[in-house]
Amino acid sequence: MARDVKKLLQHLEADAIQPLDNGAVHQWSQNEIDALHLALAAERPLLVRGEPGTGKTQLALAAAAALKWHLQCVTVSPRFEAQDLFHRFDAVQRLADAQAAGAGGGGVKRDEDYWLPGPFWRAFDWSGARGYGPRSGESPADEAATPPGHVILIDEIDKADSDVPNSLLEVLGSREFPNPVNQQPIRPQDGLLPLVVITTNEERELPAAFLRRCVVLTLEPDESYVDFLVKRGRAHFPSTLQPADRRQKEEEIFQTAAEQLAEDRKNAKAAGVPPPGLAEYIDLLTALRRLAPGNPEQQGDWLARLARYAFLKNGVVEDNPKLSQNPSAADKTGSSKG
């Protein structure tokens, strides 16, 4: 059984706005749409690269919303283990039950009650996974609702040991892994793999074999950075102002904030410190709208006061007064040179 990938994604267009469940929006780029087509058609993981704040995680949320598939998110930490992608044994609960039995309480339950299905178990066998782990909170409606597909987000895989990507490749290649209780293979019930979206902040080099088996998308603007920011600002905050002159002032806020961020970004890169990006830009615009709703003149005043706290986050950078939150630092340096 094969998916009709073109039909699944036929409604996606570049620059289209995708509402997300968390209240945010995602603006599709043609690169994202094309990479998603390839990942689904080739049944390969989609590895999303790019600096922090470029929307790597949000892309998985947007894909799940566009496909109307069930989203499962895994945030990787240095203590994350590969088996957590598939299942985890709740040893703490089993010990508590054993102690309760010794004190005249309940008792140790079946092994099935202590094995907690991970995202791949639920994606491969949604109904079968329901028979494991605590089930007291499930309703009959939940048990009957089998999603049409699954998106698994593995966020910041570069924080994990190399056994995590290697184990992931092994399971996706064989399309099965053993049930920890009866050792029977767990396979995709419909023969179709989930869409796996993986993000990396490049903190650790990923295994070469892993990269070769992924579809790789690098998120970077396909236009000037200022234009990129302004376009995303418009997507997140569509104008409702009337008349046209007030809408123009609102556009000036987008433009001024973007130009300031681009300048701070250039200075940060020159100093070798993490630069601000899209996330900081959206945070600032959000604050301006809440502090002065519908009033772009007041928003402009707030912008002049607040931008440094949104964009300059690296503390005191030696010999780089332009990265100081003290508004007079750069002026003093400039006057001394004159």
C-alpha positions as CSV (number, residue, x, y, z in Angstrom):
1,M,0.0,0.0,0.0
2,A,1.5,3.4,-1.0
3,R,0.4,6.9,-0.2
4,D,-0.6,9.4,-2.9
5,V,1.9,12.0,-1.7
6,K,0.8,14.5,-4.4
7,K,-2.8,14.3,-3.2
8,L,-1.8,14.6,0.4
9,L,0.1,17.8,-0.2
10,Q,-1.8,19.3,-3.2
11,H,-3.2,22.1,-1.2
12,L,0.3,23.4,-0.1
13,E,1.6,26.5,-1.8
14,A,4.6,28.7,-1.2
15,D,3.9,31.7,1.1
16,A,0.6,30.0,2.2
17,I,-0.2,30.5,5.9
18,Q,-0.8,27.4,8.0
19,P,-2.6,27.9,11.4
20,L,-1.2,25.8,14.2
21,D,-2.8,24.3,17.2
22,N,-0.7,26.4,19.6
23,G,-2.1,29.6,18.1
24,A,1.0,30.4,16.0
25,V,1.1,30.3,12.2
26,H,3.6,28.9,9.7
27,Q,4.4,30.4,6.3
28,W,5.3,27.7,3.9
29,S,8.3,28.1,1.6
30,Q,8.8,26.2,-1.6
31,N,11.9,24.5,-0.3
32,E,9.9,23.1,2.7
33,I,7.1,21.9,0.5
34,D,9.6,20.2,-1.9
35,A,11.6,18.5,0.9
36,L,8.3,17.3,2.5
37,H,7.3,15.7,-0.8
38,L,10.6,13.9,-1.1
39,A,10.6,12.7,2.5
40,L,7.1,11.3,2.2
41,A,7.6,9.7,-1.2
42,A,11.0,8.2,-0.4
43,E,9.8,7.2,3.2
44,R,13.0,8.8,4.6
45,P,13.4,10.9,7.7
46,L,13.4,14.7,7.1
47,L,16.5,16.2,8.8
48,V,16.0,19.9,9.3
49,R,19.1,22.0,9.8
50,G,19.5,25.7,10.6
51,E,20.4,28.0,13.4
52,P,18.1,28.3,16.5
53,G,14.9,30.2,16.0
54,T,14.5,29.5,12.2
55,G,11.4,27.4,12.7
56,K,12.8,23.9,12.5
57,T,10.5,22.6,15.2
58,Q,7.5,24.5,13.9
59,L,7.9,22.8,10.5
60,A,6.9,19.5,12.1
61,L,3.9,21.1,13.7
62,A,2.9,22.6,10.3
63,A,3.4,19.3,8.5
64,A,1.1,17.5,11.0
65,A,-1.5,20.2,10.7
66,A,-1.4,20.2,6.9
67,L,-1.6,16.4,6.7
68,K,-4.1,16.2,9.5
69,W,-2.0,13.5,11.1
70,H,-1.3,12.7,14.8
71,L,1.8,14.5,16.1
72,Q,4.2,13.0,18.6
73,C,7.0,15.1,19.9
74,V,10.3,13.9,21.5
75,T,12.8,16.4,22.9
76,V,16.2,14.9,23.1
77,S,18.5,15.6,26.1
78,P,22.0,14.2,26.9
79,R,20.4,11.5,29.1
80,F,18.0,10.4,26.3
81,E,18.2,6.7,25.4
82,A,17.5,5.2,22.0
83,Q,15.0,2.7,23.4
84,D,12.8,5.6,24.6
85,L,11.8,6.1,21.0
86,F,10.1,2.7,21.1
87,H,9.3,1.8,24.7
88,R,10.2,2.4,28.3
89,F,9.9,0.3,31.4
90,D,8.4,2.1,34.4
91,A,10.6,0.6,37.1
92,V,9.6,3.3,39.6
93,Q,5.9,2.4,39.4
94,R,6.6,-1.4,39.6
95,L,8.8,-0.8,42.8
96,A,6.0,1.3,44.3
97,D,3.5,-1.5,43.6
98,A,5.8,-4.1,45.1
99,Q,6.2,-2.1,48.2
100,A,2.5,-1.5,48.5
101,A,1.9,-5.3,48.2
102,G,4.3,-5.8,51.1
103,A,2.4,-3.3,53.2
104,G,-0.9,-5.1,52.5
105,G,-1.9,-2.8,49.7
106,G,-2.4,-3.6,46.0
107,G,0.3,-5.6,44.3
108,V,2.5,-6.0,41.2
109,K,0.5,-6.0,38.0
110,R,1.1,-7.6,34.7
111,D,4.3,-6.7,32.8
112,E,2.2,-5.1,30.2
113,D,1.1,-2.4,32.7
114,Y,4.7,-1.2,33.2
115,W,5.8,-1.1,29.6
116,L,5.1,2.4,28.2
117,P,4.8,2.6,24.4
118,G,7.0,5.2,22.8
119,P,6.2,7.3,19.7
120,F,7.2,4.6,17.2
121,W,5.2,1.9,18.9
122,R,2.1,4.1,18.8
123,A,2.8,5.1,15.2
124,F,3.4,1.5,14.0
125,D,0.6,-0.1,16.0
126,W,-1.8,2.4,17.5
127,S,-4.4,0.0,18.7
128,G,-1.9,-2.6,19.9
129,A,-0.1,0.0,22.0
130,R,-3.3,0.7,23.9
131,G,-2.9,-2.6,25.6
132,Y,0.2,-1.5,27.4
133,G,1.0,1.0,30.2
134,P,-1.6,2.6,32.5
135,R,-5.0,2.6,30.8
136,S,-7.3,3.9,33.5
137,G,-7.6,7.4,31.9
138,E,-8.5,6.2,28.5
139,S,-12.0,6.5,27.2
140,P,-13.7,4.2,24.6
141,A,-13.7,7.1,22.1
142,D,-9.9,7.4,22.4
143,E,-9.4,3.6,21.8
144,A,-11.5,3.8,18.6
145,A,-9.8,6.9,17.2
146,T,-7.0,5.6,14.9
147,P,-5.2,8.5,13.3
148,P,-4.8,8.5,9.5
149,G,-1.1,8.9,9.9
150,H,1.6,10.0,12.2
151,V,4.3,12.7,12.4
152,I,7.1,12.1,14.8
153,L,9.2,15.1,15.8
154,I,12.6,14.3,17.2
155,D,13.9,17.6,18.4
156,E,17.6,18.5,18.8
157,I,19.0,15.0,18.0
158,D,22.5,16.5,18.1
159,K,22.3,16.4,21.9
160,A,22.0,12.6,21.9
161,D,24.7,9.9,21.6
162,S,25.3,8.3,18.3
163,D,23.3,5.2,19.2
164,V,20.1,7.2,18.9
165,P,20.4,8.0,15.1
166,N,21.8,4.5,14.5
167,S,18.9,2.8,16.3
168,L,16.5,5.0,14.4
169,L,18.0,4.0,11.1
170,E,17.9,0.3,12.0
171,V,14.2,0.3,12.8
172,L,13.2,2.4,9.8
173,G,15.2,0.1,7.6
174,S,13.8,-3.1,8.9
175,R,10.3,-1.6,9.6
176,E,10.0,-3.5,12.8
177,F,11.3,-3.8,16.4
178,P,10.5,-6.4,19.1
179,N,7.7,-6.2,21.6
180,P,9.5,-6.1,24.9
181,V,7.0,-8.5,26.6
182,N,6.5,-11.2,24.1
183,Q,9.4,-10.5,21.6
184,Q,7.0,-10.5,18.7
185,P,7.8,-8.0,15.9
186,I,5.9,-4.7,16.0
187,R,5.3,-3.5,12.4
188,P,3.3,-0.7,10.8
189,Q,-0.2,-2.1,10.7
190,D,-0.9,-0.5,7.3
191,G,2.6,-1.0,6.0
192,L,3.2,2.8,6.0
193,L,5.9,4.5,7.9
194,P,5.3,7.7,9.9
195,L,6.8,11.0,8.7
196,V,9.8,11.5,10.9
197,V,11.0,15.1,11.3
198,I,14.4,15.5,13.0
199,T,16.0,18.8,14.0
200,T,19.6,19.6,14.8
201,N,21.3,22.8,16.1
202,E,24.7,21.4,14.9
203,E,26.1,21.0,18.4
204,R,27.4,17.6,17.6
205,E,28.3,16.0,14.2
206,L,25.8,13.4,13.1
207,P,27.0,10.0,11.8
208,A,27.7,10.1,8.0
209,A,25.6,7.0,7.4
210,F,22.7,8.7,9.2
211,L,22.9,11.8,7.0
212,R,23.0,9.7,3.8
213,R,19.7,8.0,4.8
214,C,17.9,11.3,5.5
215,V,16.3,13.9,3.3
216,V,18.1,17.1,4.4
217,L,16.5,20.6,4.5
218,T,18.6,23.6,5.6
219,L,16.4,26.5,6.6
220,E,17.8,29.7,5.4
221,P,16.1,32.8,3.8
222,D,15.8,32.7,0.0
223,E,15.8,36.5,0.0
224,S,17.4,39.4,1.9
225,Y,17.2,38.8,5.6
226,V,15.2,42.0,6.2
227,D,12.6,41.0,3.5
228,F,12.5,37.5,5.0
229,L,11.7,38.9,8.5
230,V,9.1,41.4,7.2
231,K,7.3,38.7,5.3
232,R,7.2,36.5,8.4
233,G,6.0,39.4,10.4
234,R,3.1,40.0,8.1
235,A,2.2,36.3,8.2
236,H,2.1,36.3,12.0
237,F,0.3,39.6,12.4
238,P,-2.0,40.3,9.5
239,S,-3.1,44.0,9.4
240,T,-6.5,45.0,10.6
241,L,-5.8,48.7,10.7
242,Q,-7.7,51.3,8.7
243,P,-7.1,53.7,6.9
244,A,-4.2,53.1,4.6
245,D,-1.9,55.6,6.3
246,R,-2.1,53.7,9.6
247,R,-1.4,50.4,7.8
248,Q,1.7,52.1,6.3
249,K,2.9,53.0,9.8
250,E,2.4,49.4,10.8
251,E,4.6,48.4,7.9
252,E,7.2,50.8,9.1
253,I,7.3,49.0,12.4
254,F,7.9,45.7,10.7
255,Q,10.6,47.2,8.6
256,T,12.4,49.1,11.4
257,A,12.4,46.1,13.7
258,A,13.8,43.9,10.8
259,E,16.5,46.4,9.9
260,Q,17.6,46.7,13.6
261,L,17.7,42.9,14.0
262,A,19.7,42.6,10.7
263,E,22.2,45.1,12.0
264,D,22.5,43.4,15.4
265,R,22.8,40.1,13.7
266,K,25.7,41.3,11.5
267,N,27.5,42.6,14.6
268,A,26.9,39.4,16.5
269,K,28.3,37.2,13.7
270,A,31.3,39.5,13.4
271,A,32.0,39.1,17.1
272,G,31.6,35.3,16.9
273,V,28.6,35.1,19.3
274,P,25.1,33.6,18.6
275,P,23.1,36.1,16.4
276,P,19.4,37.0,16.9
277,G,16.9,35.6,14.4
278,L,13.3,35.1,13.5
279,A,12.2,34.0,17.0
280,E,13.5,37.2,18.6
281,Y,11.8,39.3,15.8
282,I,8.4,37.6,16.4
283,D,8.8,38.0,20.2
284,L,9.4,41.7,19.9
285,L,6.5,42.2,17.5
286,T,4.3,40.3,19.9
287,A,5.3,42.5,22.8
288,L,4.7,45.7,20.8
289,R,1.2,44.6,19.9
290,R,0.3,43.8,23.4
291,L,1.8,47.0,24.9
292,A,0.2,49.3,22.3
293,P,-2.6,47.4,20.5
294,G,-3.7,49.1,17.3
295,N,-1.4,52.1,17.9
296,P,1.7,51.9,15.6
297,E,2.9,55.3,16.8
298,Q,3.2,54.0,20.4
299,Q,4.6,50.8,19.1
300,G,7.4,52.7,17.5
301,D,8.2,54.3,20.8
302,W,8.3,51.0,22.5
303,L,10.4,49.5,19.7
304,A,13.1,52.0,20.3
305,R,13.1,51.2,24.0
306,L,12.8,47.4,23.8
307,A,14.7,46.1,20.8
308,R,18.0,45.9,22.6
309,Y,16.6,43.5,25.2
310,A,15.1,41.2,22.5
311,F,18.1,41.2,20.1
312,L,21.2,41.6,22.3
313,K,21.5,38.6,24.6
314,N,25.2,37.9,24.9
315,G,26.1,40.0,27.8
316,V,29.2,42.2,27.7
317,V,31.2,41.3,24.6
318,E,34.7,42.7,24.9
319,D,35.6,45.4,22.3
320,N,32.1,45.2,20.8
321,P,30.1,48.2,22.1
322,K,27.6,47.8,19.4
323,L,26.4,44.6,21.2
324,S,25.9,46.4,24.5
325,Q,22.4,47.0,25.8
326,N,23.7,50.4,27.0
327,P,22.5,52.7,24.3
328,S,25.3,55.2,24.9
329,A,28.2,52.7,24.6
330,A,28.3,52.7,20.8
331,D,27.9,56.5,20.7
332,K,30.9,56.9,23.1
333,T,33.0,54.7,20.9
334,G,32.0,56.5,17.8
335,S,32.8,60.0,19.3
336,S,36.2,58.8,20.6
337,K,37.2,57.7,17.1
338,G,36.1,61.0,15.7
